[in-house]
Amino acid sequence: MKGIEAEFVCLETLSCDNADRKVRSVYRAIKESFRAGKNIIGILPMGVLVRAIEPGRKAEDPWVICMDEDGRYVIPVLNGHRGANNFARLIAEELSAEAVITTHEE
């Protein structure tokens, strides 16, 4: 990408004509890039990025939600489908903030 030092990686199953590299496993590609010290831009759910860097136990790990310092945005980081998305929406509503959901809607 012009002006940005990052590699554009795309799944082989998707149509990404401008990709620097096409991969079979986005998890493996993210982990390799992270360990190599490469910058990562992910057009996918934040949880996928986090899990690729540090796998964990999806069915057992707790929710993780991030908020900006000004309290404008509430972002579920992990386990969105296990309740973090709904909890983020509730927090956002209570604080008159915006929930930023990066997963497909349930």
VMD Tcl script that builds the backbone (N, CA, C; Angstrom):
set m [mol new atoms 318]
animate dup $m
set s [atomselect $m all]
$s set {name element resname resid chain x y z} {
  {N N MET 1 A 0.839 -1.174 0.000}
  {CA C MET 1 A 0.000 0.000 0.000}
  {C C MET 1 A 0.888 1.243 0.000}
  {N N LYS 2 A 0.516 2.233 -0.779}
  {CA C LYS 2 A 1.314 3.456 -0.871}
  {C C LYS 2 A 1.326 4.210 0.451}
  {N N GLY 3 A 2.515 4.569 0.908}
  {CA C GLY 3 A 2.660 5.373 2.105}
  {C C GLY 3 A 2.463 4.624 3.407}
  {N N ILE 4 A 2.119 3.351 3.325}
  {CA C ILE 4 A 1.916 2.543 4.522}
  {C C ILE 4 A 2.774 1.295 4.399}
  {N N GLU 5 A 3.577 1.064 5.411}
  {CA C GLU 5 A 4.415 -0.126 5.394}
  {C C GLU 5 A 3.649 -1.290 6.008}
  {N N ALA 6 A 2.887 -1.963 5.168}
  {CA C ALA 6 A 2.098 -3.114 5.597}
  {C C ALA 6 A 1.861 -4.001 4.386}
  {N N GLU 7 A 1.681 -5.272 4.639}
  {CA C GLU 7 A 1.439 -6.241 3.582}
  {C C GLU 7 A -0.061 -6.490 3.471}
  {N N PHE 8 A -0.593 -6.462 2.258}
  {CA C PHE 8 A -2.006 -6.739 2.026}
  {C C PHE 8 A -2.140 -8.229 1.744}
  {N N VAL 9 A -2.702 -8.943 2.707}
  {CA C VAL 9 A -2.862 -10.387 2.619}
  {C C VAL 9 A -4.340 -10.707 2.447}
  {N N CYS 10 A -4.635 -11.648 1.565}
  {CA C CYS 10 A -6.023 -12.008 1.278}
  {C C CYS 10 A -6.159 -13.530 1.252}
  {N N LEU 11 A -7.308 -14.019 1.694}
  {CA C LEU 11 A -7.578 -15.453 1.596}
  {C C LEU 11 A -7.657 -15.866 0.133}
  {N N GLU 12 A -7.165 -17.052 -0.166}
  {CA C GLU 12 A -7.208 -17.568 -1.540}
  {C C GLU 12 A -8.628 -17.654 -2.074}
  {N N THR 13 A -9.587 -17.841 -1.199}
  {CA C THR 13 A -10.977 -18.028 -1.612}
  {C C THR 13 A -11.686 -16.719 -1.952}
  {N N LEU 14 A -11.050 -15.591 -1.671}
  {CA C LEU 14 A -11.656 -14.291 -1.948}
  {C C LEU 14 A -11.046 -13.657 -3.190}
  {N N SER 15 A -11.746 -12.714 -3.766}
  {CA C SER 15 A -11.247 -11.990 -4.931}
  {C C SER 15 A -10.550 -10.716 -4.463}
  {N N CYS 16 A -9.242 -10.755 -4.433}
  {CA C CYS 16 A -8.431 -9.609 -3.992}
  {C C CYS 16 A -7.315 -9.402 -5.007}
  {N N ASP 17 A -7.604 -8.710 -6.072}
  {CA C ASP 17 A -6.632 -8.539 -7.143}
  {C C ASP 17 A -5.382 -7.780 -6.715}
  {N N ASN 18 A -5.502 -6.888 -5.741}
  {CA C ASN 18 A -4.364 -6.071 -5.327}
  {C C ASN 18 A -3.578 -6.659 -4.164}
  {N N ALA 19 A -3.878 -7.876 -3.779}
  {CA C ALA 19 A -3.207 -8.483 -2.627}
  {C C ALA 19 A -1.723 -8.697 -2.905}
  {N N ASP 20 A -0.902 -8.451 -1.871}
  {CA C ASP 20 A 0.522 -8.746 -1.965}
  {C C ASP 20 A 0.752 -10.252 -1.874}
  {N N ARG 21 A -0.135 -10.914 -1.128}
  {CA C ARG 21 A 0.018 -12.346 -0.909}
  {C C ARG 21 A -1.349 -12.953 -0.642}
  {N N LYS 22 A -1.619 -14.117 -1.261}
  {CA C LYS 22 A -2.859 -14.848 -1.001}
  {C C LYS 22 A -2.518 -16.048 -0.121}
  {N N VAL 23 A -3.355 -16.288 0.881}
  {CA C VAL 23 A -3.057 -17.331 1.861}
  {C C VAL 23 A -4.248 -18.256 2.063}
  {N N ARG 24 A -3.964 -19.455 2.560}
  {CA C ARG 24 A -5.027 -20.407 2.894}
  {C C ARG 24 A -5.553 -20.166 4.296}
  {N N SER 25 A -4.681 -19.753 5.200}
  {CA C SER 25 A -5.071 -19.550 6.598}
  {C C SER 25 A -4.747 -18.129 7.036}
  {N N VAL 26 A -5.777 -17.345 7.317}
  {CA C VAL 26 A -5.563 -15.983 7.784}
  {C C VAL 26 A -4.912 -16.009 9.165}
  {N N TYR 27 A -5.245 -17.003 9.972}
  {CA C TYR 27 A -4.641 -17.118 11.302}
  {C C TYR 27 A -3.123 -17.276 11.199}
  {N N ARG 28 A -2.697 -18.190 10.345}
  {CA C ARG 28 A -1.259 -18.436 10.179}
  {C C ARG 28 A -0.560 -17.195 9.631}
  {N N ALA 29 A -1.160 -16.542 8.645}
  {CA C ALA 29 A -0.544 -15.355 8.039}
  {C C ALA 29 A -0.388 -14.227 9.059}
  {N N ILE 30 A -1.414 -14.007 9.876}
  {CA C ILE 30 A -1.350 -12.950 10.892}
  {C C ILE 30 A -0.277 -13.273 11.918}
  {N N LYS 31 A -0.262 -14.506 12.379}
  {CA C LYS 31 A 0.733 -14.918 13.379}
  {C C LYS 31 A 2.147 -14.743 12.824}
  {N N GLU 32 A 2.379 -15.168 11.573}
  {CA C GLU 32 A 3.698 -15.032 10.947}
  {C C GLU 32 A 4.089 -13.561 10.819}
  {N N SER 33 A 3.170 -12.736 10.358}
  {CA C SER 33 A 3.459 -11.309 10.198}
  {C C SER 33 A 3.771 -10.663 11.542}
  {N N PHE 34 A 2.993 -10.983 12.558}
  {CA C PHE 34 A 3.194 -10.411 13.890}
  {C C PHE 34 A 4.556 -10.802 14.446}
  {N N ARG 35 A 4.886 -12.075 14.363}
  {CA C ARG 35 A 6.175 -12.554 14.879}
  {C C ARG 35 A 7.353 -11.981 14.103}
  {N N ALA 36 A 7.126 -11.646 12.821}
  {CA C ALA 36 A 8.187 -11.052 11.997}
  {C C ALA 36 A 8.274 -9.539 12.188}
  {N N GLY 37 A 7.403 -8.988 13.026}
  {CA C GLY 37 A 7.435 -7.548 13.287}
  {C C GLY 37 A 6.815 -6.707 12.188}
  {N N LYS 38 A 5.982 -7.325 11.347}
  {CA C LYS 38 A 5.320 -6.588 10.264}
  {C C LYS 38 A 4.050 -5.926 10.781}
  {N N ASN 39 A 3.730 -4.770 10.238}
  {CA C ASN 39 A 2.481 -4.089 10.570}
  {C C ASN 39 A 1.314 -4.882 10.000}
  {N N ILE 40 A 0.192 -4.853 10.691}
  {CA C ILE 40 A -0.975 -5.640 10.289}
  {C C ILE 40 A -2.199 -4.739 10.208}
  {N N ILE 41 A -2.880 -4.796 9.076}
  {CA C ILE 41 A -4.175 -4.143 8.911}
  {C C ILE 41 A -5.154 -5.262 8.585}
  {N N GLY 42 A -6.135 -5.457 9.435}
  {CA C GLY 42 A -7.072 -6.549 9.218}
  {C C GLY 42 A -8.453 -6.042 8.874}
  {N N ILE 43 A -8.976 -6.497 7.759}
  {CA C ILE 43 A -10.357 -6.183 7.387}
  {C C ILE 43 A -11.160 -7.435 7.729}
  {N N LEU 44 A -11.371 -7.587 9.016}
  {CA C LEU 44 A -12.028 -8.763 9.559}
  {C C LEU 44 A -12.327 -8.490 11.024}
  {N N PRO 45 A -13.092 -9.343 11.672}
  {CA C PRO 45 A -13.407 -9.094 13.076}
  {C C PRO 45 A -12.151 -8.964 13.942}
  {N N MET 46 A -12.179 -8.018 14.876}
  {CA C MET 46 A -11.035 -7.802 15.753}
  {C C MET 46 A -10.667 -9.076 16.501}
  {N N GLY 47 A -11.667 -9.851 16.908}
  {CA C GLY 47 A -11.399 -11.092 17.623}
  {C C GLY 47 A -10.532 -12.052 16.834}
  {N N VAL 48 A -10.691 -12.090 15.511}
  {CA C VAL 48 A -9.866 -12.958 14.670}
  {C C VAL 48 A -8.410 -12.512 14.747}
  {N N LEU 49 A -8.173 -11.207 14.685}
  {CA C LEU 49 A -6.802 -10.701 14.796}
  {C C LEU 49 A -6.181 -11.078 16.138}
  {N N VAL 50 A -6.925 -10.855 17.208}
  {CA C VAL 50 A -6.409 -11.152 18.546}
  {C C VAL 50 A -6.154 -12.644 18.699}
  {N N ARG 51 A -7.090 -13.472 18.259}
  {CA C ARG 51 A -6.935 -14.925 18.377}
  {C C ARG 51 A -5.768 -15.442 17.539}
  {N N ALA 52 A -5.512 -14.819 16.412}
  {CA C ALA 52 A -4.389 -15.247 15.573}
  {C C ALA 52 A -3.060 -14.960 16.266}
  {N N ILE 53 A -2.994 -13.845 16.972}
  {CA C ILE 53 A -1.766 -13.480 17.680}
  {C C ILE 53 A -1.620 -14.322 18.952}
  {N N GLU 54 A -2.700 -14.501 19.671}
  {CA C GLU 54 A -2.705 -15.285 20.921}
  {C C GLU 54 A -3.974 -16.129 20.957}
  {N N PRO 55 A -3.883 -17.419 20.574}
  {CA C PRO 55 A -5.075 -18.248 20.400}
  {C C PRO 55 A -6.029 -18.344 21.592}
  {N N GLY 56 A -5.590 -18.679 22.760}
  {CA C GLY 56 A -6.487 -18.774 23.913}
  {C C GLY 56 A -7.507 -19.887 23.789}
  {N N ARG 57 A -8.560 -19.785 24.607}
  {CA C ARG 57 A -9.630 -20.782 24.655}
  {C C ARG 57 A -10.953 -20.062 24.423}
  {N N LYS 58 A -11.366 -19.996 23.200}
  {CA C LYS 58 A -12.537 -19.209 22.812}
  {C C LYS 58 A -13.785 -19.534 23.635}
  {N N ALA 59 A -14.015 -20.799 23.912}
  {CA C ALA 59 A -15.226 -21.190 24.632}
  {C C ALA 59 A -15.156 -20.871 26.124}
  {N N GLU 60 A -13.964 -20.612 26.640}
  {CA C GLU 60 A -13.804 -20.386 28.077}
  {C C GLU 60 A -13.349 -18.976 28.435}
  {N N ASP 61 A -12.685 -18.305 27.520}
  {CA C ASP 61 A -12.139 -16.983 27.823}
  {C C ASP 61 A -13.252 -15.970 28.086}
  {N N PRO 62 A -12.996 -14.983 28.936}
  {CA C PRO 62 A -14.004 -13.966 29.239}
  {C C PRO 62 A -14.145 -12.956 28.106}
  {N N TRP 63 A -15.170 -12.150 28.202}
  {CA C TRP 63 A -15.331 -11.041 27.266}
  {C C TRP 63 A -14.206 -10.053 27.487}
  {N N VAL 64 A -13.837 -9.367 26.429}
  {CA C VAL 64 A -12.909 -8.240 26.544}
  {C C VAL 64 A -13.522 -7.107 25.740}
  {N N ILE 65 A -13.706 -5.970 26.381}
  {CA C ILE 65 A -14.289 -4.800 25.728}
  {C C ILE 65 A -13.353 -3.623 25.937}
  {N N CYS 66 A -13.149 -2.841 24.897}
  {CA C CYS 66 A -12.265 -1.677 24.945}
  {C C CYS 66 A -13.092 -0.407 24.742}
  {N N MET 67 A -12.720 0.644 25.463}
  {CA C MET 67 A -13.353 1.957 25.267}
  {C C MET 67 A -12.264 2.996 25.072}
  {N N ASP 68 A -12.534 3.986 24.240}
  {CA C ASP 68 A -11.579 5.078 24.095}
  {C C ASP 68 A -11.659 5.974 25.333}
  {N N GLU 69 A -10.631 6.766 25.545}
  {CA C GLU 69 A -10.545 7.594 26.752}
  {C C GLU 69 A -11.668 8.615 26.871}
  {N N ASP 70 A -12.213 9.048 25.747}
  {CA C ASP 70 A -13.297 10.033 25.771}
  {C C ASP 70 A -14.671 9.391 25.980}
  {N N GLY 71 A -14.723 8.067 25.984}
  {CA C GLY 71 A -15.984 7.370 26.201}
  {C C GLY 71 A -16.945 7.453 25.036}
  {N N ARG 72 A -16.414 7.668 23.828}
  {CA C ARG 72 A -17.276 7.766 22.645}
  {C C ARG 72 A -17.533 6.417 21.997}
  {N N TYR 73 A -16.572 5.503 22.118}
  {CA C TYR 73 A -16.673 4.220 21.416}
  {C C TYR 73 A -16.493 3.056 22.387}
  {N N VAL 74 A -17.316 2.034 22.205}
  {CA C VAL 74 A -17.252 0.809 22.992}
  {C C VAL 74 A -17.021 -0.325 21.996}
  {N N ILE 75 A -15.894 -1.023 22.131}
  {CA C ILE 75 A -15.476 -1.996 21.126}
  {C C ILE 75 A -15.270 -3.376 21.749}
  {N N PRO 76 A -16.092 -4.364 21.378}
  {CA C PRO 76 A -15.843 -5.722 21.849}
  {C C PRO 76 A -14.584 -6.265 21.163}
  {N N VAL 77 A -13.635 -6.723 21.957}
  {CA C VAL 77 A -12.365 -7.221 21.424}
  {C C VAL 77 A -12.404 -8.737 21.280}
  {N N LEU 78 A -12.935 -9.425 22.283}
  {CA C LEU 78 A -13.014 -10.889 22.258}
  {C C LEU 78 A -14.395 -11.370 22.682}
  {N N ASN 79 A -14.792 -12.484 22.097}
  {CA C ASN 79 A -16.026 -13.193 22.431}
  {C C ASN 79 A -17.287 -12.376 22.183}
  {N N GLY 80 A -17.296 -11.695 21.050}
  {CA C GLY 80 A -18.474 -10.924 20.653}
  {C C GLY 80 A -19.730 -11.763 20.568}
  {N N HIS 81 A -19.620 -12.947 19.980}
  {CA C HIS 81 A -20.791 -13.814 19.819}
  {C C HIS 81 A -21.193 -14.492 21.123}
  {N N ARG 82 A -20.347 -14.435 22.129}
  {CA C ARG 82 A -20.680 -15.021 23.434}
  {C C ARG 82 A -21.191 -13.966 24.401}
  {N N GLY 83 A -21.523 -12.796 23.903}
  {CA C GLY 83 A -22.147 -11.792 24.752}
  {C C GLY 83 A -21.479 -10.433 24.765}
  {N N ALA 84 A -20.225 -10.350 24.357}
  {CA C ALA 84 A -19.525 -9.061 24.405}
  {C C ALA 84 A -20.178 -8.024 23.495}
  {N N ASN 85 A -20.703 -8.442 22.342}
  {CA C ASN 85 A -21.369 -7.486 21.450}
  {C C ASN 85 A -22.590 -6.870 22.135}
  {N N ASN 86 A -23.415 -7.717 22.737}
  {CA C ASN 86 A -24.609 -7.215 23.429}
  {C C ASN 86 A -24.236 -6.334 24.613}
  {N N PHE 87 A -23.238 -6.754 25.373}
  {CA C PHE 87 A -22.795 -5.979 26.522}
  {C C PHE 87 A -22.250 -4.624 26.065}
  {N N ALA 88 A -21.509 -4.607 24.958}
  {CA C ALA 88 A -20.980 -3.347 24.418}
  {C C ALA 88 A -22.117 -2.411 24.021}
  {N N ARG 89 A -23.167 -2.971 23.426}
  {CA C ARG 89 A -24.326 -2.148 23.051}
  {C C ARG 89 A -24.996 -1.546 24.289}
  {N N LEU 90 A -25.131 -2.346 25.341}
  {CA C LEU 90 A -25.735 -1.852 26.586}
  {C C LEU 90 A -24.901 -0.729 27.204}
  {N N ILE 91 A -23.593 -0.924 27.243}
  {CA C ILE 91 A -22.697 0.108 27.783}
  {C C ILE 91 A -22.805 1.375 26.946}
  {N N ALA 92 A -22.762 1.205 25.621}
  {CA C ALA 92 A -22.834 2.359 24.718}
  {C C ALA 92 A -24.135 3.125 24.921}
  {N N GLU 93 A -25.229 2.408 25.047}
  {CA C GLU 93 A -26.524 3.063 25.255}
  {C C GLU 93 A -26.531 3.840 26.578}
  {N N GLU 94 A -26.017 3.238 27.609}
  {CA C GLU 94 A -25.986 3.868 28.933}
  {C C GLU 94 A -25.120 5.131 28.941}
  {N N LEU 95 A -24.033 5.109 28.164}
  {CA C LEU 95 A -23.087 6.232 28.151}
  {C C LEU 95 A -23.290 7.183 26.976}
  {N N SER 96 A -24.326 6.956 26.172}
  {CA C SER 96 A -24.553 7.727 24.938}
  {C C SER 96 A -23.314 7.674 24.044}
  {N N ALA 97 A -22.764 6.484 23.929}
  {CA C ALA 97 A -21.583 6.242 23.100}
  {C C ALA 97 A -21.998 5.410 21.886}
  {N N GLU 98 A -21.030 5.036 21.080}
  {CA C GLU 98 A -21.296 4.208 19.901}
  {C C GLU 98 A -20.600 2.866 20.067}
  {N N ALA 99 A -21.362 1.783 19.916}
  {CA C ALA 99 A -20.773 0.444 19.923}
  {C C ALA 99 A -20.196 0.184 18.537}
  {N N VAL 100 A -18.950 -0.229 18.486}
  {CA C VAL 100 A -18.279 -0.537 17.224}
  {C C VAL 100 A -18.153 -2.054 17.147}
  {N N ILE 101 A -19.056 -2.674 16.405}
  {CA C ILE 101 A -19.119 -4.130 16.300}
  {C C ILE 101 A -18.423 -4.545 15.009}
  {N N THR 102 A -17.414 -5.431 15.113}
  {CA C THR 102 A -16.657 -5.820 13.920}
  {C C THR 102 A -16.999 -7.216 13.423}
  {N N THR 103 A -17.893 -7.925 14.122}
  {CA C THR 103 A -18.318 -9.250 13.673}
  {C C THR 103 A -19.592 -9.112 12.847}
  {N N HIS 104 A -19.953 -10.191 12.146}
  {CA C HIS 104 A -21.249 -10.211 11.472}
  {C C HIS 104 A -22.317 -10.183 12.547}
  {N N GLU 105 A -23.414 -9.541 12.265}
  {CA C GLU 105 A -24.499 -9.458 13.249}
  {C C GLU 105 A -25.060 -10.842 13.530}
  {N N GLU 106 A -25.437 -11.050 14.780}
  {CA C GLU 106 A -26.021 -12.337 15.175}
  {C C GLU 106 A -27.402 -12.460 14.592}
}
mol reanalyze $m
mol bondsrecalc $m
mol representation Tube
mol addrep $m
